[in-house]
């Protein structure tokens, strides 16, 4: 079976290493965000207006990001 090895020159490529090693979390996070948007689109919602929708969806996205352990620090 073919193998691949990624090499990083630390600490200079710390950001690149963090992104590569967190790719699964980022991918899962995007998948979950896509699914909540799909649910609101497909099954409807009870938002009173666009501002409320943006606020609630923003909160849902922040929750998903937090649940996946993604932080602002890179």
C-alpha positions as CSV (number, residue, x, y, z in Angstrom):
1,X,0.0,0.0,0.0
2,X,1.4,3.4,-0.9
3,X,2.3,5.7,1.9
4,X,2.9,9.5,2.1
5,X,4.9,11.4,4.6
6,X,4.5,15.1,5.3
7,X,7.5,16.9,6.7
8,X,7.4,20.3,8.4
9,X,10.3,22.6,9.4
10,X,9.2,23.5,13.0
11,X,8.7,26.1,14.3
12,X,8.8,28.0,11.0
13,X,6.0,25.9,9.5
14,X,3.9,25.6,12.7
15,X,0.8,27.0,11.0
16,X,1.0,24.6,8.1
17,X,1.5,21.7,10.5
18,X,-1.5,22.7,12.6
19,X,-3.7,22.9,9.6
20,X,-2.5,19.6,8.2
21,X,-2.9,17.8,11.5
22,X,-6.4,19.2,12.1
23,X,-7.8,18.5,8.6
24,X,-10.2,15.8,9.8
25,X,-11.7,18.2,12.4
26,X,-12.0,20.9,9.9
27,X,-13.7,18.6,7.4
28,X,-16.1,17.2,10.0
29,X,-16.9,20.7,11.1
30,X,-17.8,21.8,7.5
31,X,-19.9,18.7,7.0
32,X,-21.9,19.5,10.2
33,X,-22.4,23.1,9.1
34,X,-23.6,22.0,5.7
35,X,-26.1,19.7,7.4
36,X,-27.6,22.4,9.7
37,X,-28.0,24.7,6.7
38,X,-29.6,21.9,4.7
39,X,-32.0,21.1,7.6
40,X,-33.1,24.7,7.7
41,X,-33.5,24.9,3.9
42,X,-35.2,21.5,3.5
43,X,-37.4,21.3,6.5
44,X,-38.1,24.9,7.1
45,X,-37.5,27.1,10.1
46,X,-39.3,29.3,12.6
47,X,-37.1,32.4,12.2
48,X,-39.1,35.7,12.3
49,X,-36.7,37.6,10.0
50,X,-33.3,37.5,8.3
51,X,-31.6,39.0,11.3
52,X,-32.8,36.3,13.6
53,X,-31.9,33.6,11.1
54,X,-28.3,34.9,10.8
55,X,-28.0,35.2,14.6
56,X,-29.3,31.7,15.3
57,X,-27.3,30.1,12.5
58,X,-24.2,31.9,13.6
59,X,-24.7,30.5,17.1
60,X,-25.1,27.0,15.7
61,X,-21.9,27.4,13.7
62,X,-20.0,28.6,16.7
63,X,-21.3,25.6,18.7
64,X,-20.2,23.2,16.0
65,X,-16.7,24.8,15.8
66,X,-16.4,24.5,19.6
67,X,-17.6,20.9,19.6
68,X,-14.9,20.0,17.1
69,X,-12.2,21.6,19.3
70,X,-11.3,24.2,16.6
71,X,-9.8,27.3,18.1
72,X,-8.6,30.6,16.7
73,X,-5.1,29.9,17.7
74,X,-2.8,28.5,15.0
